[in-house]
């Protein structure tokens, strides 16, 4: 019987935004998962987009320095009707990813639907339903004022539940190319 290696890692989850960015950090050790911290970064008082992006980079970098996570999970932008909002959200996500890459940290993206599905079992859950499930899973005593904080936490928990396989690693799971690469002795050359 093959034994899986014991898990002991810290995961940083980010819910990107240019008005409010949510974050959450969990520690997974064996079968135990506990919350280290979660919160938000409010950006509405900063006047320019470059100032907001700089502050996102600085805060993510600060979280990495302080909590030393092993991996980062981030919510992928969803396709909306407002192109300007999408562009701003994509920039915020990119800056957060750059902060992690600057520290050689592996990152993974998850769609909002995948995150909700991982936490509640339904990809159509509300932010409140996700928050309530996280409160039960992580023994959080009271509902946070800003649900962006639990959205960041949800990204981290989703990353753990998905075994680190999100949008960036889709090709590593479930494709024939990945199967053939992982199982060269089982592939017959004809």
LINLIN-V753438 format. One line per field, one symbol per residue. ss: DSSP state (H for helix, E for strand, C for the rest). psi: psi as a letter, one per 40 degrees, with the letter a starting at -180 (. if undefined). burial: + if it has 9 or more other ideal C-beta (glycine too) atoms within 8 Angstrom, else -. A space follows every 50 residues. Layout:
# LINLIN-V753438
ss->???
psi->???
burial->???
This chain:
# LINLIN-V753438
ss->CCCCCCCEEEEEEEECCCCEEEEEEEEEECCEEEEEEEEEEECCCCCCHH HHHHHHHHHHHHHHHHHCCCEEEEECCCCCCCHHHHHHHHHHHHHHHHHH HHCCCEEEEECHHHHHHHHHCCCCCCHHHHHHHHHHHHCCCCCCCCHHHH HHHHHHHHHHHCCCCCHHHHHHCCCHHHHHHHCHHHCCCC
psi->hhhiihhgihhhhhgiiedhhiiihihhhbehhihdiiaihheeehdidd ddddddddddddddddefidihhihiiihadhdddddddddddddddddd ddefhhiiihiddddddddeeheeiidddddddddddefhdihidheddd dddddddddddefehaddedeeheiddddddefdeehhh.
burial->--------++++++++++-+++++++++----+-+--+-++-+------- +++-+++-+++-++--+-+-+++++++--------+-++++++-++++++ +---+-++++++++++++++----+---+++++++-++-----+--++++ ++++++++++-+-++++-++----+--+-+----------
